[in-house]
Amino acid sequence: MARRTMWRAAALLPGLALVAAVAGCGSGGGEAKGVPLVQQGQLTTCTNPPYEPFESRKNGEIVGFDMALIDLVAEDLGVPQQVTTAPFETIQSGQALNVGNCDIAASAITITDVRKKNFDFSEPYFQATQALLVPKDSGVNSLDQLEGKTVGYQKGTTGEQYAKEHAKPKGITIKEYADLGLLYPALQNGQIDAVIADDFVLRDFVQQNPGFEMSKKFDTSESYGFGVESGSDELREKINEVLARAKQDGTYDRLHEKWFGFAPSEK
C-alpha cells in the first residue's frame, strides 16, 4: 500500500485583534474540486491547542486526532492543510469562520443549538461527556464534596456551561481559564481544587499525570462536529463524505487507535 504524503503548515493567530487582518490578506479565495476555499491551494483549519489528543503542538507542528481527520479531507481535495490557531471563544462563536480566517473549525467542538445559529456543522464524528478531574488522593468523586472549593473550566466550552449550571449553585467557586495550557497548571499548583472538562482530554491528562484522576463522569452525551461557515454546503458535504468513507474502510478506527491508544469499540 502506498504511503500517503500529508502536507501541513502551522500559523499562529494570537488573538481576536488579528482575525480581521488575517481575513483581509492573501489571494482572496480559491477552490479545489469545486469546493470554495478561503485561500487558493490550501485547506485552512482553525484550532485551539493544547487539547490533547485532539490537537497539540509537537515539534513545531500542530497534530492530533482532529488534524488527522481533516488531513483526509485535504488529501481528497488535492491540497495541503494549513493550520492556524485562535482563542476557542473566537472559534466556537463562529467569528473565525465568518470573517474568512479559515475553511474549517476543528477543535473538539460540541454541536449545540447556539453554535448551529453561528455556523454549520458536519455530521458528528466523536462522542464525549463532561467529567471531573481531581488530585488522586482527594477522595472527591462528586460536586457535592466541593462546596466552598474552587473548580476551573475553559472559557467558551460546554465545561463552562456545566460549571455555571451545576457547580456554582452548590456553593462552589468557579474560575475561568483561556485554555488547558493554563487550566491544568492551576490544578497542579493547587490554585484550584478540580477541573470540569471533556472526558477524553482529561483521560489523556491522567495517563501522563498519574497523580490525578478523572473521578466522575456527568453523562452530558455530547457530539463533536467540524464547523464550516453557514451556507458552505460543498465543503460540509465533502467533510461528511470523507468521514463516512473513513469509518467504512477502517481509517477512522486506525486513527482513533493511534491518538487514543484504543479502538472506538473499546471506549
N, C-alpha and C positions, 0 to 999 in steps of 0.2 A: 504494500500500500504506500503510495507516495506521501511524503511528509508535507503537511500544509505549511506554507510560509505566511506568517502573520506580521503585518507592519503596524506599529503603533508609536505615536509620539505623545509626550505629556506636556501640557502647558499649565501654568499656574494663574488662576484668577483669584486674587486675594480678597476681594470684597465687592460690595454692591456698586461702589462708585465706578468700577471699571466695566460693568456689564454693557452699558450703552456704548462705551468707547470701543469695546471689542466688536460689538454688533455692527458698528459703523465702518470697520475696516475690512480689507480683503477684496475678493473679486466680485462680490455682490451676488453670489449664489451660483449654483450649477445643478447638475443632475447626473444620475447613474442608473442606467437601465430603466429610464422613465420615472425614477424616483427623485423628486426635487431635493436638493441639499443646500445648506447654508453656505458652504464653501465648495468650489469646484475641486473634484479629485480626492475628496476625503469625506468620511462619515464622522461627524463631530459629536462627541459624547460629553455630557456634564455629569460629574460625580462629586462626592464629598468624603474622601478618606480622612482619617482611618475608620474603616467599618469592616474589619476582617470577619470572615473570609470573603466578603463580597467585593470590597475594594480596599487596597492598601498600597503604600509605596514600597517597592523593592528594587534596590539597585538603580535608582533614578527613574523607574518606570512604575506606572500605576497598573496594578494587576488585581485579579480576583475573579470570583465566580461571575459577577455581572459583566466584567470586561471580557471574559472568555466567551460568554453568550453573544455579546454584541460583536465580537470578532467574527462570529459565524455570519452575522448579517452583513458586515463589511465585506467579507470574503465573497458572499453571494452577489453583492453589488459590484465586485471587482475593484474596490478602493480600500485604502488603509483606514483604520480607525484612529482618529485624533482625540485624545482625552484631555479635557480641561477640568479644573476644579473650581468649585464655588461653594459658598455657605449653603448648608442644607436648606435653610429658610428660602433662599433665592431659587433653589431647585424645586422644592415641594410646593411653592406658591405659584409656579409656572412662569415666573419672571424671566428666568434664564432662557427658556424656550421661546417665550412670546416676543422677546427683543431680538431673537435670531442669533443668540450666542451659541446654540448647539442644535443638532437634529434630534438627539435622544437624551432623555434624562434617565440615567441608570445608576441608582443609589439606594437599592433595597427600599423602594418606595411603596408603602402600603396603599392600596387602592381605597379611597374614601369618597363619599359623595361630595364633600367640599372640594377635594382636589380635582374631581371629574368636571367641575364647573370651570376650572382654570386651564386644563389641558386634557388631551385624550390619552387613554391607556391601551397598551397591548392586552392580550389575554393574560391571565395570571400565570406566573412561572415559578412561584415559590409560596409555601405556606409557613406562617410564623405566628408567634403569640408573645405577649408581654411576659416578663419574668423578673424575679428579684435576685440581685447579686449582693452577697454579704461576705464578711470575713468568715472563714471556715469554722472558727471556734466561737462564733457569736451566739449560736443556738437560735437564731431568728429564722423563722420559716413562715411568717405571716405579717401583714401590715399592722395588725393589732399590737404586735410586740414592739413597734417602732414609735409609739406615742411619745412625744417630746424629743424625738430624734430628728435627724436630717436625712432626706433622700434626694439624690441627684438624678437629673434626666437631661437628655439632649434637646436643645431648642428646636421646635418645629416638628417634632416626631410624635407618633402615637403614644410613645412613652410619656411625653409631656401631658397629653390629654388624660392618660390613665392616672398619672400622679395627681393632677388637679382634681379629677373626679373621685378618686378613691383613697388617695393618701392624705391629702390636705384636710378633708373632713374628719379624719381620725386624730387630729391634733399633731400631725407630722409636719415639720418644716420642709418645704420643697425648694430645691435650688437648681437653677438653670445653668447649663454649660453649652458652649457653642458646638462642641464635637466630642467624640470619645477620647481624643487625644488630651483633652483637659479633664474630662469626667473621670476616667479611670485613675489618674494620679491623685485626684481629690479623695477617692476612696482609699487608695493605698496609703496616703499620708494622714488619714484619719480626720480629714476636714468634713467628710460626710460619713454617714453610717451605712448607707445602702445605695444601690442604683436600680432604677427601673429602666429596662430596655428590651429589645427583641431577644428572644431566647437563643437564637443561633449565634449571634455575636457574643453574648455572654458565655455561651458554651465554649467558643473559641478562646475567650479570655481565660476561662478557668483551666483549660488544657495547658496554657502557657504560664499560669499563675496558680499553682496548687494550694496556695494559702487562702483561696477564696472559693466560694461555691454558689451555684445557682440553686437557691433553696426552695423556690416556689415558682410555678407557672400559673398565670392568671387566666388562661384559656380565652383569649380575645379573638382567636380564629381570624387572623389577618392574611390577606393575599397580596403579594408583591406584583407590580406590573412595571413595564418600561413606559416612560412618558414621551409623547410627541406633541408638537403644537396642535391646538384644536384645528381640525379640518385636514390634517396631514394624513389623509386616508391611504395614499400609496405606500408611505413608509410604515404606517401602522400595520397594514395588511402584509407587507414584506416581513416585518418582525414576527407576526403571527405564523406566517408560512414557514419561516426558518425554525422557530421554536417547535412547531408541530413536527417538522421533519427530524429535528434533533432528538425529540422524545421517541419518535418511531424507530429511528435507526440506532439508538443506543448512545449517541453522542452526549445527550443531556446526562445520562447516568454516569458516563465516564468522567465528565467534567465535575459532576457532583461529588463523585468519589475522590477526585483529585483535590478539590478545595475543602471538602468537609471530612474526608477520611472514611466515608462510608457511603453506600448506595442509598437512593431515596427510600427504598423499601425497608431500610434498616433504621429509619428515624425513630 
